[in-house]
């Protein structure tokens, strides 16, 4: 992975998930470190529209984590 390059995020849907939010953390997910990365209608992403092409931020770390959550629950 290189800064400013796209990285395709994919996921497996479990249950009735319609919209999701995607977040990243550059420090392994320490409390308060999550940054929302998705944009879409009503600031949510259609859960069936994948992959999400994430533009990797220009951050030096070896501890990136991605979190995906159900935006409707």
C-alpha positions in Angstrom: 0.0 0.0 0.0 1.3 3.4 -0.9 0.0 6.9 0.1 -2.4 8.6 -2.4 -3.0 5.3 -4.2 -6.4 3.5 -4.3 -7.0 0.4 -2.3 -10.1 -1.6 -2.9 -12.0 -2.4 0.3 -14.4 -5.4 0.1 -16.7 -7.0 2.6 -19.1 -9.9 3.2 -22.7 -8.9 4.1 -24.3 -10.8 6.9 -28.0 -10.3 7.4 -30.1 -7.4 6.2 -27.5 -4.7 5.8 -28.4 -1.8 3.4 -26.0 1.0 4.2 -22.5 1.0 5.8 -20.0 3.4 7.1 -16.2 2.9 6.6 -13.6 4.1 9.0 -9.8 3.9 9.2 -7.4 4.2 12.1 -3.6 4.8 11.6 -2.8 3.7 15.2 -4.5 0.3 15.4 -7.9 1.5 16.5 -7.0 3.2 19.8 -10.1 4.9 21.3 -11.0 8.1 19.4 -8.7 7.5 16.5 -11.3 6.4 13.9 -11.7 8.6 10.8 -14.7 8.2 8.5 -13.6 7.6 4.9 -16.8 7.0 3.0 -19.1 9.4 1.2 -22.4 8.7 -0.4 -26.0 9.6 -0.3 -26.9 10.8 3.2 -23.2 10.3 4.2 -23.7 6.5 4.0 -22.4 3.9 1.5 -24.7 1.4 -0.3 -23.6 -1.9 1.2 -24.1 -3.7 -2.1 -21.8 -1.2 -4.0 -18.4 -2.7 -3.7 -15.5 -2.5 -3.8 -15.0 0.8 -2.1 -11.9 2.4 -3.7 -10.2 4.1 -0.8 -7.6 6.8 -1.4 -4.9 5.9 1.1 -4.0 8.9 3.1 -0.4 10.2 3.3 0.3 8.9 6.8 3.3 7.0 7.9 2.2 3.9 9.9 2.4 0.1 9.9 -0.8 -0.1 11.9 -3.7 0.8 9.6 -7.0 -0.8 10.5 -10.3 -0.6 8.6 -13.7 -0.8 10.4 -17.0 -1.3 8.6 -20.3 -0.8 10.5 -24.0 -1.0 9.6 -25.0 2.7 9.1 -28.7 2.0 9.9 -28.1 0.4 13.4 
